[in-house]
Amino acid sequence: MTEINGSWPVMLTPFQEDGSLDLESLDRLVDWYEANGSTGLFAVCQSSEMHYLSLKERQELARRTKQRAHIPVIAAVKGCKDLSEQKEEWAAMRETGVDAIVLLTNTLSGLEGGMREFQQNLDTALSILPEDLPLGLYECPVPFKRVLADEELAYAAKTGRFRFLKDTCCDLPRILRRVSLLEGTPLRLFNANSTTLLESLQGGAAGFSGIMANFAPDLCAWLCRFWDTWPEQAKLVQNALSVSSRIEMLLYPANAKDFLVGKKILRSCYSRSCDYRALNGLERDEVSQLNGLLDFVRNQLLLQTARQEKVS
């Protein structure tokens, strides 16, 4: 991959009502992300319900997304206790043609593991994975969240093998410190947290890779692209995304899928990671009203930028 930045949605996995993959809806979903300004796609991640998918299904999702997309596609690989099984996982994802595979930080060291364990496991992975294959790191919260220590991140960055970090620390001072640690390396930080997004971009983060890109990919992409060109408007977008991100605490990803069913992108809000049947009228109204708020922000954005361009 060349220089990467912008908004990289954490992709949903569309299912049919019988629970099987819905590849036609997946095609529409990829098109929707692209049409709304996304610069890359993170397929096979936590939002994709990766821990509820078979290896064959994860392969199929990654391959189909890569075939459909006109922008870079990356995909995470599950961790395996047995090294031979882990090699099979890595090889299977490489065969899909994705632009990079992403390693979960919670598979490189245990919850209480330190630098030594992390370094040994990372070195093992790098000795097996092809040197010309770009890699990423993802602080996935499942089965447990393992946020990298500064020395671990610096070690990974200095190998020159990594391009993408999905940062989930949700700690702005730490994010800014990490950006400094990554200077002079090809590794770029993508913030998963909506509340700290604008300040992280101002501090040098490469972009966004979070849940709100499944509700407002256009606004996420706009903020990543124009935060320094339209600073006052950027504050408006930031505030809207931050408040709206509380929707992530509800029945996600079923509520995001239901939102996309309403847009005729998906055909079902079926989910394997949560009881999608528990989605009720009140929760649907919350998403609908959220979208109404975001539409207001979109209109204000158009009016303000048009007015400022006319004056200038």
DRENNU-80155 format. One record per residue: x, y, z of N, C-alpha, C, CB in turn; residue in one letter. Coordinates in steps of 0.02 Angstrom, whole numbers, plus 50000, padded with zeros to 5 digits. Glycine has a CB too. Example, Ala and Ser with C-alpha at 12.3 -4.5 7.8 and 13.67 -1.06 7.14 Angstrom:
<rs>
506604971650390506154977550390506604983550390505654977650452A 506424988850354506844994750357506455000250394507044997050286S 
</rs>
This chain:
<rs>
500424994050000500005000050000500445006250000499535000050061M 500205011549968500545017949969500315021750031500385022049904T 500455028150035500245032150093499495031550104500445039550083E 499295030150165498585029150180498335034250230498465022050206I 497715036350223497405041050269496645040950257497685048250259N 496285045350291495565045950281495155041250324495415044650210G 494555039950302494075035850339494055028750312493375038950337S 494175023950357494175016850340493635013450382494875013650352W 493025012850357492485009750396492645002650419491845009650355P 492425001150479492454994250504491824990750477492504993850584V 491914986450429491354984050390490884979350428491604980650328M 490244979950413489744975250437489734969050392489044978650439L 489484963650419489374957650378488634956750366489674951350413T 488404957350304487694956350289487524948850289487514959450221P 486984947150323486724940350323486024940250293486724937450395F 485844934450267485154933350247484764931050309485104928150189Q 484104930650303483684928850359483834921850385482964929450341E 484104917550342484274910750365484964910450398484244905950306D 485304916150403485954916550436486544915650391485974911450488G 486444914450327486994913650280487224920550255486784909250219S 487834920750228488094927150202487674929750145488814926250179L 487574936250143487194939550089487694943650048486614944150118D 487964940549997488494943749957488234949349913488844938549916L 487614948949892487324954349851487264960649893486634952249823E 487054959949956487024965750001487734968250016486664963950066S 488204963750020488894965750031489134970349975489354959650038L 488974968649913489164972849857488874979849863488934969649791D 488234980249882487924986849890488244990649948487164986049903R 488424987050001488744990250058489414993150039488824985250115L 489814989450002490464991949979490364998249937490844986549939V 489884998049892489735003849849489545009949891489185002149799D 489145008649943488915014149987489495017350024488395011550037W 489935013350051490525016050084490935020450036490965010350113Y 491045017849976491445021449927491105027949905491585017149866E 490455027549892490085033449869490075038949921489375031549852A 490195037249984490185042150038490885044150060489805039350096N 491375043050018492035045950028492545041850066491955052150063G 492395035550082492875031450117493495030350074492565024650138S 494075030250105494695029450067494995022450073495215034550090T 494705018350117494915011450125494375007750164495605010950162G 494425001050166493924997050200494264991950245493464993450149L 494014991350307494264986350353493754980750357494414989450424F 493854975650316493414969850316493664964850368493374966650245A 493224960450390493394955250438493704958350501493884950050407V 493284961450540493484964650603492944963250655493604972350593C 492964966550711492464965350763491764967150739492634969350826Q 491694972850704491034974750677490784969750626491074981750646S 491244966250594491064961050545490844954550580491654959550498S 490874954450647490704948450686491184942750669489974946350671E 491814944550663492314939750639492374933550684492984943150635M 492254934250748492314928650794491724923750789492384931150865H 491234925650749490644921350738490634918550667490004925250753Y 491184919550631491224917350561491724911650556491424923150515L 491594907050511492084901750497492654904650456491744895850460S 493194900950451493754903150410493534903950338494344898150415L 493134899450314492894899850245492474906150235492474893650227K 492064907850283491654913850277492084920150280491124914050332E 492574920150324493024926050328493394926950262493524925150385R 493614921450233493934921850167493454924650114494174914850146Q 492854922150115492364924150064492204931650070491724920050071E 492134934050131492004941150141492584945450116491884942650215L 493194943550135493774947450115493864947450039494414944750149A 493794941550009493894940949937493364944949898493864933549916R 492734944249919492194947749884492264955349891491504945549911R 492454957549951492554964749961493114967349918492694966150035T 493664963749915494224965849874494044965949800494824961249885K 493664961149778493454960949708492994966749690493114954349693Q 492584968749737492094974049724492384981049731491504973249771R 492834981949777493064988649796493554991549746493384988349863A 493564998249743494045001949704494545005449749493695007049659H 494505004149813494955007049863495285001349901494565011849912I 495825002649939496174997249974495724993550024496774999950010P 495844987150032495464983050079495954979250124494994978050041V 495844979550189496244975750236495784971150275496644980450283I 496064965950305495654961150341496054958250399495404955450295A 495714957250456496034954450515496054946850511495674956850578A 496534943950546496594936750553496514934850626497264934150525V 496154929450638496074927150707496724924050733495494921950711K 496794924250798497364920950828497214913650842497564924550892G 497724909450836497644902250848498184899950896497684898250781C 498014895450941498494893050990499044888750958498144889051043K 498854884950908499324880550874499644884250815498974874150849D 500304884250809500654887950757500474885550687501404887550767L 500384878950678500204876450612499514878950592500224868750611S 499064879250640498394881950626498434889350611497924880550685E 498874892950647498964900050635499234901350565499424903050687Q 499704897250543499974897950475499424897050424500534892950463K 498974892350436498414891150391497964897250387498014884950412E 497834900350445497424906450449497744912050408497324908650522E 498394913050418498734918350381498724917050306499464919050406W 498874910950287498894909150216498214909950183499144901950207A 497684908050219497014908550192496824915750178496504905350240A 497004920250223496824927250212497254930450157496894931250277M 497884928350153498314930850099498024929150031499024928150105R 497734923150025497464920849961496874925049936497244913649968E 496574928949979495994932949959496204939049918495604935150020T 496844940849921497084946649882497014953349917496714946949819G 496834953349982496774959750018497454963250019496514958650090V 497424969750028498024973950025498464973350086497834981150015D 498184971150142498574970050203498174965450249498744976750238A 498534961550289498184957850341498364960850408498374950250339I 497874960650453497924964150517497954959050574497324968950526V 498464959950617498554955550674498214958650736499304954350688L 497864954550774497544956850835498064957150892496944952150855L 498094962750926498594963450979498474958451036498584970651007T 497844956351047497714951651101497914944551084496984951851120N 498164943451023498424936851005499184936751005498174934850936T 499494942651012500214943051013500504942651084500444949550981L 500064943651133500274943151203499644942651246500714949151225S 499684939151301499114938451346498964944951382499244933051396G 498414944851419498194950851454498734953351502497544949451492L 499084948751533499614950651580500314950151549499574946251642E 500344948351486500984947651452501334954251442500894944251385G 501984954151442502374960251435502744960551369502854960851491G 503244964751367503624966151306503964959751280504134971551319M 504234955751324504604949851302504144945051263504914946251362R 503554943651291503084939151257502844942151192502484937651303E 502694948651192502464952051131503004951751077502284959351147F 503614953151095504164953251047504284946251017504804955851079Q 504274941251059504384934451035503844932350985504404929551093Q 503224933651002502674931650958502664935750894502004932450994N 502834942150900502854946350840503414944150794502934953750859L 503994942750823504564940450783504404933850747505184939550827D 504044929450781503844923150749503394924450690503494918650800T 502904928850699502454930450644502824933550585501904935250668A 503274938150599503634941550545504114936850509504024947450573L 504354931750543504804926950511504434922350463505174922850563S 503774921850471503364917350429503004921150374502854913750473I 502744927050390502364930950341502834933850289501964936550376L 502634934050225503064936750172503264943950186502704936350105P 503884945550171504144952250186503804957650145504874952550174E 503524955850087503204960950045502454961650060503314959249972D 502214958250111501504958650130501404964050183501244951750155L 501054969550167500924974650218500494971850275500574980750186P 500624974350335500284971850394499964977550433500774967950439L 499494975650476499184980550520499124977650590498494982550494G 498964981950638498844980050707498164982750729499414982650753L 497814978750768497134980650789497044978850863496594976950745Y 496914983950903496784982850974496054980750984496934989251015E 495914974750961495234971950962495004970651034495204965450920C 494394972651051494154971751120493944964651138493584976251133P 493914960051090493684953251102494234948351082493034951751062V 494384943251122494054941351184494254945651244494204934151200P 494774949551238494954954551288495344960051253495374951351347F 495314965951281495654971651250496354972351276495254978051263K 496834972251230497534973251249497814979251212497944966851234R 497864984751249498144990951221498904990451224497884997251259V 499224991851169499954991251165500304996351210500184992151094L 500834994051243501284998651278501695002451227501744994751329A 501955008151247502345012351201502925008451171502595018551237D 503285004651212503865001051188503664995551139504254998051246E 503084992551148502844987451102502664990451035502244983751131E 502314996151037502134999450975502745001850938501665005350989L 503225004750974503835007150942504225001350910504285010750994A 504234995750943504584989850916504264987550850504584984150967Y 503604987150850503244984950790503354989950733502504984150804A 503314996350749503385001550698504085001350666503255008450728A 504595000250706505285000550681505454994550637505765000950739K 505044989350637505174983750591505054985750519504724977750609T 504664991050509504514993350441503994989150405505134993550401G 503704984250440503234979650408502504981850414503314972750438R 502374986550460501674988350475501484995050444501574988650551F 500854995450421500605001450389500005004450426500404999950318R 499625000350461498975002350488498915000350561498394999250446F 498735005150604498585003850674497875006250688499095007250721L 497435001550706496765003550729496815004450805496214998150711K 496855010750825496965012650894496295012850931497325019550899D 496245009050985495625009051024495745011151097495295002151021T 496285014751110496435016551179495965021951206497155019051184C 495655025851161495175031151181495475036051230494535027951211C 496115037451223496485041751269496885046651228496935037551317D 496655052951223496975057751179497715058851193496605064251183L 497925060051255498645060851267499055054851243498785062051342P 498785048951253499135042951230499155042651154498805036651258R 498615044551122498585044551049499115049351021497885046651024I 499155055351050499635060251026500355057851037499525066951060L 500465054451093501125051751107501285046251056501155048951178R 500795042251039500905036950990501075039850921500275032550986R 500735045150902500875048250837501615050250834500425054350826V 501865052950889502565054950891503025048850886502715058750956S 502825043350919503225037250917503285034450846502935032050963L 502765035650806502735032750739503095036950686502015031750718L 503315042850704503655047150656504265043650627503855053750689E 504345044150562504915041050529504815033650512505515041750572G 504225030950526504065024050509503455024050462503915019850573T 503335018550427502745018250382502085017050418502855012950331P 502105015850483501495014250520501085020550534501665010750586L 500435020250517499985025950526499435024250575499695028150459R 499255029150617498755028150668498065030250643498935031950731L 497585025650650496885026950634496485026450699496615022050580F 496175031950718495815032350780495125029050773495735039650802N 494945024750821494295021450820493775025350861494345014450847A 493995030450897493565034050943493315040650913493935035451008N 492665041450910492375047450879492505053750919491625046550869S 492485053350985492525059251028493205062751022492405057451100T 493725058951012494405061851008494645062650935494895057551046T 494195061550887494415061250817494735067750793493845059450773L 494385073350800494645079550774495315081350804494145085250785L 495365080850870495995082650902496565077850883495915082750978E 496385071550871496905066850849497135068450778496645059650853S 496685070550735496875072550667497325078750670496245073950624L 497145083450713497555089450722498245087650748497215094350770Q 498285082150785498925080050813499315075350768498805076650877G 499055073950708499445069950661499195062950646500125069450685G 498625060950674498345054450658498165054250584497725052950702A 498205048250555498085047550483497345047550465498395041150458A 496915045450512496215045150495495785041650548496135041750430G 495215039150525494705036250569494545029150546494065040550570F 494455024650594494215017950578493775015750637494815012950566S 493155017850635492705016650691491985015450670492735022350738G 491575014250719490885012150709490455017450676490575010250775I 490575023850691490145029050663490175029350587490335035850691M 490675026350556490705026050483490175021250456491395023950460A 489825017550500489265013450478488605017050484489245007050519N 488605022950512488015027150516488085033550474487855028850588F 488695036250473488805042550437489495042450404488755048550486A 489585038050355490245037650323490445044150288490255032050273P 489955047850264490105054050229490395059250276489485056850196D 490115059850337490365064750385491045062750412489855065650442L 491135056350423491795053950446492325055450394491785046450461C 492165054050331492635055350277492765062850269492375052350211A 492235066850274492305074150268492775076850321491625077650272W 492685074650383493095077150437493825075350427492845074450504L 493955069250405494645067150393494975071150337494665059750376C 494575073250290494845076750231494895084250240494425075250171R 494405087150274494355094550274494435097750343493705096550246F 494665093950394494705096750461495125103150464494975091650509W 495645103550423496085109350426495885114750376496795107350413D 495475112950326495245117850276494645121750301495075114250210T 494205118350337493595121450363493565120350439492955118450328W 493985123650478494045122250550493405123250590494575126550580P 493015128450575492395129650613491885124250597492115136550597E 491815122550533491345117350514491565110550542491285116950437Q 492225109650547492485103350574492265102450647493245103150570A 492225107850685491995107350754491265105050756492065114150789K 490865107550710490155105550707490095098150692489785109650653L 490475095750644490455088650626490715084450684490875087350562V 491255086650715491535082950772491015082250828492155086450799Q 490685087850845490185087650898489625082750882489905094550911N 489405082850819488855078450799489065071050802488625080150728A 489665069650779489895062650781489995060250852490555062050741L 490255064650895490385062750964489735060951001490745068351000S 489235065350996488595064051029488255057950998488135070251024V 488275057450932487945051950897488245045250913487955053150823S 488885045250932489225038850943488955035051002489965040150952S 488535038051043488225034451099487785028851073487815039151142R 487585029251009487175023950979487555017350977486955026050908I 488215017750980488635011750980488525007451042489375013650974E 488275010551095488185007051158487535002951160488175011951216M 487125003851110486485000351107486564993651071485945004651072L 486064991351036486074984651007486454984750940485364981950997L 487104985950944487534985950886487844979050877488094991450893Y 487904976450816487814979850752487114979350722488294977050703P 486634976350759485964975450731485644982250715485524971650780A 485754987350758485444993750744485734997050682485524998450804N 486394996150670486694998850609486434995150548487474998350612A 486354988750554486084984850498485364986850483486124977350513K 484964987850535484274989950525484244996750491483904990250592D 484695001150509484755007750477484885006850402485315011950509F 485305002050385485485000950315484944996950277486144997250310L 484544993150314483964990050283483484995550259483594985150333V 483405000650301482975006250282483225010050221482925011050340G 483875009750209484165012950150484175008150090484865015350165K 483915002150100483884996950048484574994750025483484999549988K 485054995050071485724992550057485784985350081486264996950091I 485544984050142485514977250167484794974750163485774976850240L 484714968150164484054965150162483814962650230484044959450112R 484284962350278484104959750343484574962650395484144951950344S 484324963250457484744965550512484974959450554484374970650557C 484934953550525485154947450559485874948350583485104941350512Y 485984946250645486654946650675486794940350714486714952950721S 487414938250713487624932450753487894934450821488144928350715R 488114940550828488434942750890487954945650941488964947750875S 487344947050921486834949650967486154947250945486864957450972C 485654947750989484984945550973484624951150933484584943751038D 484684950850868484394956150826483644956550833484584954950753Y 483324951150855482594951150863482374955450922482344943950873R 482854957150966482694961451023482654968851003483214960451077A 482844970450943482814977350919482084979550918483134978050848L 481914984750957481214986750963481084993550930481014987051036N 480464995650933480265001850901480615007950928479525002750908G 480725008050994481065013751024481775014350999481065013051100L 482125008750994482815008850970482845010750896483155002050981E 482345008650858482325010750788482195018250782481775006750750R 481775020950826481645028150826482275032050844481075029850875D 482675029350890483295032650910483775033250850483635028950967E 483835027950811484275028250753483985033050700484365021150723V 483325032850691483005037250643483105044650662482255035750637S 483025046150726483115053050748483845055150745482845053850820Q 484285050450758484995051750750485145053650678485415045550771L 484865049950631484975051550561484685058350543484665046150516N 484125060150574483845066850563484315072250586483175067550598G 484635071250643485125076050668485715076550621485365074050738L 485955070850598486535070950552486355074150485486785063750541L 485735073250463485515076650401485525084250411484805074350382D 485325086550470485355093750486486075096250482485055095250556F 486535092350510487235094150508487485094350436487655089250550V 487285089450397487485089450326487245095750290487195083150291R 486625097650302486355103650270486715109950293485605104350284N 486855110350358487225116050385487925116350355487275115650461Q 488215110650345488885110250317488885112950245489145102950318L 488395110950207488335113350138488225120950136487765109850102L 487785123350181487635130550182488245134650202487055131950229L 488575132450254489145136250280489735136250232489365133550347Q 489885130550202490445130250156490295134250093490625123050138T 489665133850069489465137650010489515145150023488755135749989A 489295147250083489305154350101490035156750105488935155550169R 490455152750136491155154750144491515154950077491525149950192Q 491355150250032491665150249966491435156349926491485143749928E 490805158349935490545164149899490895170549921489785164849908K 491025171149987491355176950015492075177349991491325176850091V 492415171649990493115171549971493195172149895493435165149995S 
</rs>
